Amino acid sequence: MEEPRKMRRPGFFAIRTTAGQEYNVAVMIYNRIRTGKYKVYSIVVVPELKGLVIIEADAQYEAQRAAYGLKHFRGMISGKIKFEEIEKLLKPKPMIEQISIGDLVEIIRGPFSGMRGRVVEIDKGKNEIRVEIAEAAFPLPAIINAEDVKIVQRAKREEATQ
């Protein structure tokens, strides 16, 4: 009698691409695997990972075969990526955790929509920030929900010199 074969669990593999072309490469890989016989199950593009596309496949050679020869394909990073590492990248971080005092933000919702301002105060308990609107003739403070802004420019951090 034959022993049953172990089911292979798919793994995650990173493909190097030209920076800024991650989405294009992902679409080209998708079009290729849709028409061919590739054992690729998912394609992930994480905006924070410049120059990388993550592919879920049975083996590394399957991921490489799906991307090989594409215009902006630059190679593979050897080895599997653990699911826990990818999960950390995909979970959305609360905006209040990303904002710091002195950041330049653009207001995307509410009565001040489209205006920019500098963060003066952060209240993590209420999920609110105090912003001084830059486009006003005088300093105009406004208290806004942290989810209603997007960061335009981070504040320059002062390094402690010894």
Phi and psi in degrees as a GROMACS rama.xvg file:
@    title "Ramachandran Plot"
@    xaxis  label "Phi"
@    yaxis  label "Psi"
@TYPE xy
-86.9561  145.368  GLU-2
-79.1164  143.75  GLU-3
-66.3585  140.112  PRO-4
-72.478  143.789  ARG-5
-71.1533  137.963  LYS-6
-75.2206  127.051  MET-7
-82.4871  130.486  ARG-8
-87.3602  134.219  ARG-9
-62.8291  152.685  PRO-10
-122.757  170.777  GLY-11
-105.446  134.538  PHE-12
-132.359  144.643  PHE-13
-101.349  133.959  ALA-14
-112.512  130.82  ILE-15
-83.6005  138.141  ARG-16
-133.312  172.549  THR-17
-66.6155  135.69  THR-18
-60.1585  132.496  ALA-19
91.4501  -7.00489  GLY-20
-110.813  17.3686  GLN-21
-60.7967  -45.113  GLU-22
-66.5297  -40.7342  TYR-23
-61.68  -44.2478  ASN-24
-64.0332  -41.3256  VAL-25
-61.8585  -41.0699  ALA-26
-66.9209  -41.8285  VAL-27
-64.3996  -40.2118  MET-28
-64.4923  -43.1324  ILE-29
-58.6646  -46.5124  TYR-30
-61.9619  -36.6655  ASN-31
-69.9922  -45.9589  ARG-32
-73.6265  -23.0463  ILE-33
-69.0295  -32.1641  ARG-34
-97.9266  -20.8486  THR-35
-109.535  -175.692  GLY-36
-103.781  83.8273  LYS-37
-119.386  144.621  TYR-38
-97.6772  63.2887  LYS-39
-114.512  130.495  VAL-40
-106.024  -29.6304  TYR-41
-155.861  157.177  SER-42
-129.063  127.828  ILE-43
-123.737  129.629  VAL-44
-117.444  117.816  VAL-45
-104.562  120.111  VAL-46
-55.8683  -30.5022  PRO-47
-74.8182  -18.788  GLU-48
-96.4988  92.0465  LEU-49
-73.5471  132.158  LYS-50
79.6492  14.4694  GLY-51
-132.959  140.336  LEU-52
-124.855  134.415  VAL-53
-103.443  131.289  ILE-54
-121.604  134.328  ILE-55
-96.6367  119.201  GLU-56
-146.995  167.813  ALA-57
-65.3036  -38.6342  ASP-58
-148.414  162.411  ALA-59
-62.2424  -37.1276  GLN-60
-66.2712  -27.9818  TYR-61
-67.8038  -42.0806  GLU-62
-65.3023  -41.8496  ALA-63
-66.9249  -39.8224  GLN-64
-63.4733  -35.7796  ARG-65
-69.5262  -27.2845  ALA-66
-104.652  -16.1213  ALA-67
-60.263  131.528  TYR-68
90.1061  -5.98039  GLY-69
-72.3358  155.48  LEU-70
-56.1178  -48.3614  LYS-71
-103.304  15.0291  HIS-72
-73.8694  128.18  PHE-73
-117.554  -3.04276  ARG-74
134.674  -177.901  GLY-75
-113.135  154.002  MET-76
-101.715  122.624  ILE-77
-69.9592  145.962  SER-78
97.9647  161.014  GLY-79
-84.9245  154.712  LYS-80
-107.56  132.84  ILE-81
-71.653  144.648  LYS-82
-59.8382  -35.3358  PHE-83
-61.9147  -35.234  GLU-84
-67.9673  -39.8876  GLU-85
-70.6052  -38.4151  ILE-86
-60.0946  -38.8595  GLU-87
-61.8168  -36.801  LYS-88
-73.6801  -29.6353  LEU-89
-88.1813  -24.5567  LEU-90
-68.2793  128.339  LYS-91
-69.7685  135.071  PRO-92
-91.3529  139.909  LYS-93
-61.249  139.744  PRO-94
-60.3596  -33.1379  MET-95
-61.3155  -29.955  ILE-96
-75.1964  -23.5064  GLU-97
-90.0783  -22.7572  GLN-98
-85.4046  141.652  ILE-99
-133.965  163.503  SER-100
-64.0818  134.133  ILE-101
98.368  -10.8557  GLY-102
-67.2338  145.856  ASP-103
-92.7186  123.408  LEU-104
-123.921  155.079  VAL-105
-111.199  133.291  GLU-106
-84.2008  125.902  ILE-107
-107.145  -10.9777  ILE-108
-141.928  153.969  ARG-109
100.154  -172.53  GLY-110
-67.9425  -22.3144  PRO-111
-98.6174  19.2031  PHE-112
-54.459  132.209  SER-113
92.4546  -12.6529  GLY-114
-88.5243  157.811  MET-115
-114.558  154.161  ARG-116
-160.931  168.342  GLY-117
-104.27  135.322  ARG-118
-73.2503  127.437  VAL-119
-108.088  -34.645  VAL-120
-148.562  147.351  GLU-121
-126.376  129.989  ILE-122
-118.056  95.5234  ASP-123
-67.8175  -30.6958  LYS-124
-63.3067  -40.3772  GLY-125
-95.7677  -4.95487  LYS-126
61.2619  40.3513  ASN-127
-125.991  153.974  GLU-128
-128.828  151.074  ILE-129
-102.066  125.435  ARG-130
-121.572  137.743  VAL-131
-96.7173  115.54  GLU-132
-66.3855  124.901  ILE-133
-78.5896  -25.6452  ALA-134
-85.8007  -1.13974  GLU-135
-83.679  155.206  ALA-136
-69.7436  -26.6693  ALA-137
-131.181  162.56  PHE-138
-59.8695  113.398  PRO-139
-111.786  99.5908  LEU-140
-78.7186  141.626  PRO-141
-140.015  139.834  ALA-142
-100.48  122.934  ILE-143
-130.95  146.811  ILE-144
-63.1015  137.847  ASN-145
-64.7534  -24.9499  ALA-146
-77.4434  -9.50571  GLU-147
-94.7948  12.4841  ASP-148
-130.179  159.114  VAL-149
-129.11  145.39  LYS-150
-77.8428  127.483  ILE-151
-96.7469  -44.7842  VAL-152
-146.297  131.831  GLN-153
-77.62  149.764  ARG-154
-69.9678  143.497  ALA-155
-74.4168  129.016  LYS-156
-85.7443  135.275  ARG-157
-89.0522  118.846  GLU-158
-82.3036  138.663  GLU-159
-76.2539  120.644  ALA-160
-96.0437  139.878  THR-161
